C-alpha cells in the first residue's frame, strides 16, 4: 500500500470515540504518537505549545471536575488524556528555538531576524498588537502586509496543527480519540499547574473504543463543492 493510500485510510477511518475500554495504551505506542506529533508544522518553527498527558486514574478523576457535561465521564474513563496548551508569550521560546536552529546549521541571518518576524506575525502584546493592526490597515492599500491577528489566535492555530497530528498519529495505532472543548479553563489550568501564559484550546481523550461505540464509523461531511473552490471563492471545484 502506498503512503498516500495508508494516510487516506487513517484519515477516513478516524472518528470521535465517546466510550473507551479501560485498557492502558502501551508506553512505546504513546512515545511513537508523541514523536510523530513533534513533527507537526508551526509558524517559524516556534512550536508554541505544551501537551500534558494524564494517565493516573486519581489524577483524571481530579481533572474531571473541570470538565462539562458528558466530558466528565470521558476524562474519568479514557486511559489517557492529552491537554494541549497554547503559549501566549511565544517570545520566551526564542532562545531555545534560536539555539536549536544554530545547532541545525541554519543561516545566521535567518536566526537573527527570527525575533522580529515573531513580533510581527505572532501578535504578542496588546499595545504592540494595536499598532501593528493600524499599520496593516494603513499600508495594505499600498503594498501587501500580513493581517494582524492577536497572539491567542496565532498560538491556537499552531497548537491545533499539533493536536490534529496527534489524533491522526493515535489513529495509526488503532487508538481512538475525542477532541473536547467543554471545560472550565481556569479550573483546568489550576488542576494541572498550567502557567498563566498558556491557554487551552483543546483536551483530547484517548483510548481503545468500547464495542458499543466502535462500530459507529466516521460522521458525515459536506460535499466537496461546499468546502473547496477553484480559482476564486464561490467558484465550483468541478462542474456538475
N, C-alpha and C positions, 0 to 999 in steps of 0.2 A: 504494500500500500504506500502511495506517495505521501510526502509530508503534507501536501495540500489536502489530500483525502483524509488523513489522520486528524488534522486540525478541524476540518469541516465536521467530521463525525463528533468530535469533542464539543464543538460549539453548538451543534444542532441537538445533541442529546442532553446537554446541561439544562436543568430546570430547578426551580426553588423547591427545597425539601422542607416540609413542615413538621415532620416527626422523625426522630432518629433512634437508631439502635444504641444501646449503651456501650457497644464495642469500641475500645480505645483505638486510636489511629497510631500505627507503628511510628516510632521516632524517626526511622530513616525515611518514611513517607513524608512526614511533616518537614524534615530537613530538606528534602528534594523540592517540596512545594515552595519553601522559603527561598531556596537558591534560584528557582525559576522566577519567583516574584521579584527578586532583587534585580533582574534584568529588565524590568518594566521601564519604558522610556519616561523621562521627565524633562521639563524645560531646563536648558542649560546644564543638564545632568545634576541638578541640585538635590534631587531625591528628598524633597521636603516633607517627609512623613516618618512616622514611627508606627510599629504594629505590636500590640501587646497580646500575647497568647495566654489564655486562661484554660487550664485543663483540670485543676483540682476541683472536686465536687463542692467542697465547702466555699471555695472562692467564687465559683459560679453561682452558688446559692446567694452569697452576699451581693454579688454583682446584679443579680436578677431584680433586686429592689429598685434599681434604676430603670428597669425596662417597663414598657407599657403594653397592656392588653395581652395578646397571645404570645408576645415575645418573652414574657416571663417564663413560660413553660419551655420555650425553645432553648433559652440560656441554661435552664436547670437540667435539661435532658441531653443536649448535644455534648459529646465528649470533648469538643474543642471550640473555643470562641476566639475569634480574631477581631480585635478592636483597632481600627485604623485611625490614626490621629494626624491631622494636618498641621504643619509648623507655620504659625502666623508671624514668626520672626525669622524667616529663612536666611537673613544676612548673618545670623550667628553660626550658620553652617559653612560660611565662606572659607575660613581657614582650613577645615578638614577637606573640603572639595578641592580647593586650590592645591593642597598637598597631594591629594590623590591624582590630580591631573599632572602635576610636575613629575611624580613618580612614574606616570604612564608615558612620559615624554611629550606632553602637549606643547604646542607652540607657546613660548613665554609671553608673546604679545597677547594671545588669547586669554591666558591666565590673568594677566594684568588688567584686562578690560572686563573680566567677569563680574566684579563688584558693580561697575557702572551699569552693565546690562541687567543685572538682577534688580538694581534700584529702579530702572526704567520699566522693566516688564513685570516685576513681582508685586508692585503696588503697596509695598510696606510703608507704613507711616501715614497718619491722617492728613497732616499739613502738606507733606510732600506729594501725597496722592492727589489732593485737591489741585495743587499746582500743575501736576502732570495732566490732569483731566482738562484744565483750562488750556494748556499748551496744545494738547491733542486736538481740541475743538478749534482752536485758532489757526493752527498750522495745516490741518487736514485739507482745506481747500487749495493750498499751495503745493503741498508735497505729501507723499504717503508717510504716515506716522502710526505707530501701534496705538490701538484703542486702549485707554486706561481701564483696568479692572482692579478692584480692591484686592488686598492680599488674601482675604478669605476665599474669594472666588478663584484666584490664581492657584493657591495651595490646594484647595479642594480638587481642582482639575488634575493636578499632578498626583494627588493621593488616590483618586478614583482610577487612574491608569494602573496603579499598583494593585488596588483592590480587585479590579477586573481580571488582571493577570493571575492573581491569587486564586480566584474562583475557577478559572479555566485550568490552572495547574492542579488544583484539587480534583476537578472532574477527570483529568487524565489518569488519576489514580483510583477512580471509582468512588471518590469521597464527595458526597453531596454537600451543597451549601445553601444558605438562606441569608440574603442581604437584608438587614433591618435598619430602619430609620426611626422607629418608635421607641424613644428613650429620653430620659431626663439627663441632658448632658452634664449639668452641674453635679448631680449625684454620681454620674458615671465617672467623671474625672476625679471626684473625691474618693470613690471606692477603689480606683486603680492608681491613685497618686500621679495622675497625669498633670504636668505643669500647666499653668495658665496660658502659656504661649501657644499651646496646642488646642485645636478644636476637632471634634469627632464627626466626620461626615457619614460614617457607616460602621456598623457592627455586623460581623459575619459568623453565623452559627455553622459548624462543620461536623460531619459525621456520615456514617453509612445509613442510608434511608431505611426506615422501618417498612416492612412489607405492605402495610396499609396505604403508604404514600408512594412507594417506588414505582408503581405502575401508572401513575397519572401522566407522565410524559411532559414534554415541553408545552408551554402555554402558546396560544395563537399569536400571530404577528400581523400587522397591517400589510397590505400589498406593497411590493417594491415601489410602484409608481406613486404611492402616497408619501414615501420617505426619501426617495432619491430622484434627482432631476438631472437632466443633461443640458449642458450649455449655460442655462440661466435658471434661476429659481422659478418653479412652476411649470417649466417645460418637461413634458413626459420623458421618462427614461427610454421608453420604447413605444412605438406606435401601436395602437390597438390591433 
